[in-house]
């Protein structure tokens, strides 16, 4: 197990190192955060629109479904471009004014047709004080300095074999101080890999069953120890981050292919599960939306505490905030449950379905609708809408070249997937950085000049 001293834990979480300065630093180091200690609801905007509160819109080369990550005064996002997804990009953007600091691009090692129905730069990168590490659906993995210099690059399929996935892969990496973890699941095989951040070499890898899954692994803290948690297409498993040894398994779970576990403290995390479009996971999903508790004594086992009856999310992961657990289903219904007992507190329809995970901070819960409408609700047992914010319109987003679908059925339905989509976000002390396929948008309480 990874064990940290109290000082070591503080250093890891806050990123204290040679890049720190005396002013407050921004930290959003990977997929779903976490929210840094200096971020408060008072600092974040409550209301915005394309005319007021959207500080800048930065067009990006290519298209990406990944979320941004943040370190200090810069953010990083990934994208892919070309009819055969020919080139991958890592873009670095200054948070204050939206100017691009640099872009690093390289050829895709395994080109395939660019399609609305296959992931496009979906895994979110990770960042720490030394480097940015980006993983792409082809198996390409690259590490760069904060200034865009190449540290190392590799194709993991040379070690684990080709990746074959009808809809691509989307699991984002997670990290500890010296290791990045990859969950790679597809029709041919499955792997959980630990990669040394400094060299790019494989520390360990363990096989997993073939699966179609989009959920990401997570590092969960219990006291001074860390556990690598995977909730993906079946049993929820805990692994030793140092060795890859399986420590425990929570069975009788299914349909958990789209939501990722999030560390909510004290060894707790939520599982999101759906019956699926064909309903094949209906029986298991009914008892798979739940709160799981890792043993706080020694982390030797984990178990379900309670079930969230009737809550079936799609891509938005469930969250815990101020004593309530929130689930968003495919139709945009927000469910709230008591975090201790699992008793349902309310179920209310919101204006849009969400692919991005909600954010709970202070007295607010932000619901980031996939079509750009961000609804802010009061945190608490009474459902109350505080604001509804339009993030973009046709005039503010850059145009995007449409993709050609060869399959007749996909041609008929491609319009639904070609619309601008809010895929993810990162949070700074005073702003939301919102990701659309070919742009990054900054929503801030105090607007600045829109870059050209």
C-alpha positions in Angstrom: 0.0 0.0 0.0 1.1 3.6 -0.5 1.7 5.2 2.9 2.2 8.8 3.3 3.3 10.9 6.3 1.0 13.8 7.2 3.5 16.3 5.6 3.8 14.1 2.5 0.0 13.9 2.1 -0.3 17.7 2.3 2.5 18.1 -0.3 0.9 15.6 -2.7 -2.6 17.2 -2.4 -1.6 20.8 -2.7 1.3 20.3 -5.1 3.8 22.2 -3.1 7.1 22.2 -5.0 9.6 24.3 -6.8 6.9 25.8 -9.1 4.9 27.3 -6.2 4.8 31.0 -5.4 3.4 33.0 -2.5 0.0 33.6 -4.1 -2.8 31.0 -4.2 -2.1 28.3 -6.7 -4.7 26.6 -9.0 -4.9 22.9 -8.9 -7.2 20.6 -11.0 -4.8 17.8 -11.7 -7.0 15.2 -13.4 -10.4 13.9 -14.4 -13.1 15.1 -11.9 -10.6 17.3 -10.0 -10.6 17.2 -7.0 -11.6 20.7 -6.0 -8.7 22.5 -4.4 -8.9 23.8 -0.9 -8.8 27.4 -2.0 -11.9 27.2 -4.2 -15.1 28.5 -2.7 -18.6 29.1 -4.0 -18.1 32.8 -3.3 -15.3 32.9 -5.8 -17.1 31.1 -8.6 -19.6 32.8 -10.9 -23.3 32.1 -10.1 -24.6 33.6 -13.3 -23.2 34.0 -16.8 -24.2 34.3 -20.5 -22.4 34.7 -23.8 -22.8 38.4 -23.4 -21.7 38.8 -19.8 -19.6 36.5 -17.6 -18.0 34.4 -20.4 -14.5 35.8 -20.2 -13.1 34.2 -23.3 -13.7 31.4 -25.9 -10.5 29.8 -27.2 -10.9 27.8 -30.5 -8.7 24.7 -30.6 -7.3 22.7 -33.4 -9.0 19.3 -33.7 -11.8 17.9 -31.6 -11.6 16.4 -28.1 -14.0 14.9 -25.5 -11.5 15.2 -22.7 -11.8 17.6 -19.8 -9.2 20.3 -19.1 -6.7 20.0 -16.3 -5.1 23.0 -14.4 -1.8 23.7 -12.8 -0.9 27.2 -11.6 -1.9 29.7 -14.3 -2.3 27.3 -17.2 -4.8 24.6 -18.5 -4.2 21.7 -20.8 -6.6 19.9 -23.1 -6.2 17.2 -25.8 -7.7 16.8 -29.3 -7.5 14.8 -32.5 -7.6 15.9 -36.1 -7.9 14.4 -39.6 -10.2 12.1 -41.5 -8.3 9.0 -40.1 -7.7 10.7 -36.7 -4.3 11.3 -38.1 -2.8 13.6 -35.5 -3.1 14.0 -31.7 -2.7 17.4 -29.9 -2.0 18.6 -26.4 -2.8 22.3 -26.1 -1.6 24.6 -23.3 -3.8 27.7 -22.6 -3.2 30.6 -20.3 -6.2 30.8 -17.9 -6.2 34.5 -17.5 -6.7 35.6 -21.1 -7.3 32.3 -23.1 -4.1 32.7 -25.2 -2.5 29.4 -26.4 0.9 29.1 -24.8 1.9 26.1 -27.0 0.5 23.1 -28.8 2.3 19.8 -29.1 1.2 17.4 -31.9 2.3 14.0 -33.1 1.0 11.2 -35.5 -1.5 8.7 -34.3 0.2 5.3 -34.2 -3.0 3.4 -35.2 -5.2 5.6 -37.4 -8.8 4.8 -37.8 -11.8 6.7 -39.4 -12.8 9.8 -37.6 -16.5 9.3 -36.6 -19.1 10.7 -34.3 -19.6 7.2 -32.9 -16.0 6.5 -31.9 -14.2 8.3 -29.0 -12.2 11.4 -30.0 -9.4 12.2 -27.6 -11.8 11.2 -24.7 -9.3 10.4 -21.9 -8.5 13.4 -19.8 -4.8 14.0 -19.1 -3.1 14.3 -15.7 -0.8 17.1 -14.6 1.6 17.5 -11.6 4.3 19.9 -10.7 6.8 18.3 -13.2 4.8 17.2 -16.2 1.6 16.6 -18.2 0.8 13.0 -19.2 -1.8 12.5 -22.0 -3.3 9.1 -23.1 -5.2 8.6 -26.3 -7.5 5.9 -27.5 -5.0 4.4 -29.9 -2.7 3.5 -27.0 -0.4 6.4 -27.5 0.9 7.9 -24.3 3.0 11.0 -24.0 4.6 13.1 -21.2 5.5 16.7 -21.6 7.0 19.4 -19.5 4.8 22.4 -18.5 6.6 24.3 -21.3 5.7 21.6 -24.0 9.0 19.8 -24.3 8.8 16.0 -24.8 9.9 13.9 -21.8 9.0 10.5 -23.2 6.5 8.9 -25.5 5.3 5.3 -26.1 2.6 3.1 -27.6 1.3 0.8 -24.9 -0.2 -1.6 -27.5 3.3 -2.8 -28.2 3.1 -4.4 -24.7 -0.6 -5.3 -24.3 -1.7 -5.9 -27.9 -4.1 -4.0 -30.2 -7.1 -2.1 -28.9 -10.3 -3.0 -30.6 -13.4 -1.1 -29.4 -16.5 -0.4 -31.5 -17.0 3.0 -29.8 -13.4 3.6 -28.8 -12.2 4.0 -25.2 -12.7 6.8 -22.8 -11.3 5.9 -19.4 -9.1 8.7 -18.1 -5.8 8.0 -16.2 -5.4 8.8 -12.5 -2.3 9.3 -10.5 -0.3 9.1 -7.3 2.9 11.0 -6.6 5.1 9.0 -9.0 2.7 6.8 -11.0 0.0 7.1 -13.6 -2.6 4.4 -13.9 -4.4 3.4 -17.1 -7.6 1.3 -17.4 -7.8 -0.1 -20.9 -10.8 -2.3 -21.6 -12.1 -3.3 -25.0 -13.5 -6.3 -27.0 -10.2 -8.2 -27.1 -8.9 -7.8 -23.6 -8.6 -5.6 -20.5 -5.6 -4.3 -18.6 -4.9 -2.1 -15.6 -1.5 -0.6 -15.9 0.8 1.4 -13.7 3.3 3.6 -15.5 6.3 5.4 -14.0 5.8 9.1 -14.5 9.5 9.9 -14.8 10.5 7.3 -17.4 7.3 6.0 -19.0 8.2 2.4 -18.2 5.6 -0.1 -16.9 5.7 -0.6 -13.2 3.1 -3.4 -13.3 0.1 -4.5 -15.2 -2.8 -6.9 -14.3 -5.2 -8.5 -16.8 -8.9 -7.8 -16.7 -11.8 -9.3 -18.6 -12.7 -7.9 -22.1 -15.4 -5.2 -21.7 -17.1 -2.2 -23.2 -16.6 0.5 -20.6 -16.0 4.2 -20.2 -15.5 4.5 -16.5 -12.2 5.7 -15.1 -10.1 4.4 -12.2 -9.7 6.5 -9.0 -7.3 6.7 -6.1 -9.2 6.7 -2.8 -7.5 7.8 0.4 -8.2 6.0 3.7 -6.2 7.6 6.5 -2.6 7.7 5.3 -3.0 4.8 2.8 -4.2 4.9 -0.8 -6.2 2.4 -2.8 -6.7 2.1 -6.5 -10.4 1.6 -7.2 -12.0 0.4 -10.4 -15.7 0.4 -10.9 -16.2 -0.9 -14.4 -18.5 -3.4 -16.1 -19.0 -5.7 -13.1 -17.5 -6.1 -9.6 -15.9 -3.1 -8.0 -12.3 -3.9 -7.1 -9.6 -2.4 -4.9 -6.0 -2.7 -5.9 -2.7 -2.0 -4.2 -1.2 1.0 -6.1 2.3 -0.3 -5.5 2.0 -3.8 -6.8 -1.4 -4.2 -8.6 -2.4 -6.9 -6.1 -6.2 -7.2 -5.8 -7.2 -6.4 -2.2 -11.0 -6.8 -2.3 -14.0 -7.1 -4.5 -17.6 -5.9 -4.2 -19.6 -8.3 -6.3 -23.2 -8.4 -7.5 -22.8 -5.2 -9.5 -23.5 -4.6 -13.1 -24.2 -1.8 -15.6 -21.4 0.4 -14.1 -19.8 1.2 -17.4 -20.1 4.9 -17.6 -19.6 6.4 -14.2 -16.4 6.8 -12.3 -15.8 6.5 -8.5 -14.8 9.7 -6.7 -13.0 9.9 -3.4 -15.4 11.6 -0.9 -13.3 11.0 2.2 -13.3 8.4 4.9 -13.0 5.6 2.3 -16.4 6.4 0.8 -17.4 6.5 -2.9 -20.5 6.1 -5.0 -21.2 3.7 -7.8 -23.4 4.7 -10.8 -25.0 2.0 -12.9 -27.5 1.9 -15.8 -29.6 -0.9 -17.3 -28.2 0.1 -20.7 -30.1 0.9 -23.9 -31.0 -2.8 -24.4 -31.9 -3.3 -20.7 -29.5 -6.2 -20.3 -28.1 -4.9 -17.0 -31.6 -4.0 -15.6 -31.5 -6.6 -12.8 -28.0 -5.9 -11.5 -28.3 -2.1 -12.0 -31.2 -1.9 -9.7 -28.9 -2.8 -6.8 -25.7 -1.3 -8.1 -26.3 2.4 -7.6 -25.0 2.5 -4.1 -22.5 3.9 -1.6 -19.5 1.8 -0.9 -17.4 2.0 2.2 -13.8 0.8 2.4 -13.0 -0.5 5.9 -11.6 2.5 7.7 -9.6 0.3 10.1 -7.2 -1.4 7.6 -8.8 -1.1 4.1 -8.9 -4.9 3.9 -12.4 -5.0 2.5 -15.3 -2.9 1.2 -19.0 -3.3 1.2 -22.3 -1.6 0.1 -23.8 0.6 2.7 -27.1 1.5 0.9 -28.8 1.6 -2.5 -30.1 4.6 -4.5 -33.4 3.1 -5.6 -34.5 4.2 -9.1 -31.5 6.4 -9.9 -29.9 5.3 -13.2 -27.3 7.7 -14.5 -25.7 7.7 -18.0 -22.3 9.5 -18.1 -22.5 11.9 -15.1 -21.0 10.2 -12.1 -22.9 10.5 -8.8 -21.5 12.9 -6.1 -21.6 13.4 -2.4 -22.0 17.0 -1.1 -23.1 18.4 2.3 -24.7 15.2 3.6 -26.5 14.4 0.3 -25.7 12.0 -2.5 -26.8 13.2 -6.0 -27.5 11.1 -9.1 -28.5 12.5 -12.5 -30.3 10.2 -14.9 -30.4 10.1 -18.7 -33.6 12.3 -18.8 -32.1 15.0 -16.5 -33.9 14.0 -13.3 -31.8 14.9 -10.3 -32.1 12.5 -7.4 -30.9 13.4 -3.9 -30.4 10.8 -1.1 -29.4 11.1 2.5 -25.7 10.2 2.6 -26.0 8.3 5.8 -29.2 6.3 5.4 -29.8 6.2 1.6 -33.3 7.6 2.1 -34.5 9.5 -1.0 -34.9 13.3 -0.3 -36.2 14.4 -3.6 -36.3 13.7 -7.4 -36.7 16.7 -9.6 -36.5 17.2 -13.4 -33.9 19.6 -14.6 -33.9 21.4 -18.0 -31.1 19.3 -19.7 -29.4 15.9 -19.5 -25.8 16.0 -18.4 -22.8 14.1 -19.6 -20.5 16.0 -17.3 -20.5 15.1 -13.6 -22.2 17.7 -11.3 -20.0 19.9 -9.0 -21.0 20.5 -5.4 -19.3 23.4 -3.8 -20.4 25.5 -0.8 -24.2 26.1 -0.9 -24.4 25.3 -4.7 -24.6 22.3 -6.9 -23.8 23.0 -10.6 -25.5 20.8 -13.2 -23.6 21.1 -16.5 -26.1 20.3 -19.3 -24.7 18.7 -22.4 -26.2 21.4 -24.6 -24.5 24.2 -22.6 -27.2 25.2 -20.2 -25.7 25.1 -16.7 -28.3 25.0 -13.9 -27.2 25.9 -10.4 -29.3 24.5 -7.6 -29.3 25.1 -3.8 -27.4 22.5 -1.9 -29.7 21.0 0.6 -32.8 19.0 1.2 -35.2 21.4 -0.6 -34.8 21.6 -4.4 -34.3 25.3 -5.4 -32.9 26.6 -8.7 -30.6 29.6 -8.1 -29.6 30.3 -11.7 -29.8 29.0 -15.3 -26.8 29.9 -17.4 -26.4 29.7 -21.2 -22.8 29.1 -22.0 -22.6 29.5 -25.7 -24.7 30.3 -28.8 -24.1 29.9 -32.6 -22.2 33.2 -32.8 -19.7 32.5 -30.0 -18.5 29.0 -30.9 -16.1 28.4 -33.8 -17.6 26.3 -36.7 -16.6 22.7 -37.0 -16.1 20.6 -40.1 -18.8 17.9 -40.2 -17.7 14.3 -40.4 -18.9 11.9 -43.1 -20.5 8.7 -41.9 -20.6 5.7 -44.3 -23.2 3.7 -42.4 -26.7 4.7 -43.5 -28.1 4.4 -40.0 -25.4 6.5 -38.6 -25.9 9.1 -41.3 -29.5 9.5 -40.2 -28.7 10.0 -36.5 -25.4 11.8 -36.8 -27.0 15.2 -36.4 -27.7 14.4 -32.8 -23.9 13.9 -32.1 -22.6 16.7 -34.3 -24.1 19.4 -32.1 -21.8 21.3 -29.7 -21.6 19.2 -26.4 -20.3 20.2 -23.0 -18.0 17.2 -22.3 -16.3 18.3 -19.1 -14.9 21.1 -17.1 -12.2 22.2 -14.6 -12.6 24.8 -11.8 -10.2 27.5 -10.6 -10.6 29.9 -7.7 -12.8 32.2 -9.8 -13.8 30.4 -13.0 -15.2 27.4 -14.8 -13.2 26.1 -17.7 -15.8 24.4 -19.9 -14.8 22.0 -22.7 -16.6 21.8 -26.0 -15.2 19.6 -28.8 -13.2 22.3 -30.6 -13.1 25.1 -28.0 -12.3 25.9 -24.3 -14.6 28.4 -22.7 -13.9 30.4 -19.5 -16.8 31.6 -17.4 -15.7 34.1 -14.8 -17.3 36.5 -12.4 -15.2 39.4 -13.9 -15.1 39.2 -17.7 -11.9 39.9 -19.6 -11.1 40.6 -23.2 -12.1 37.8 -25.6 -9.0 36.7 -27.5 -9.0 36.7 -31.3 
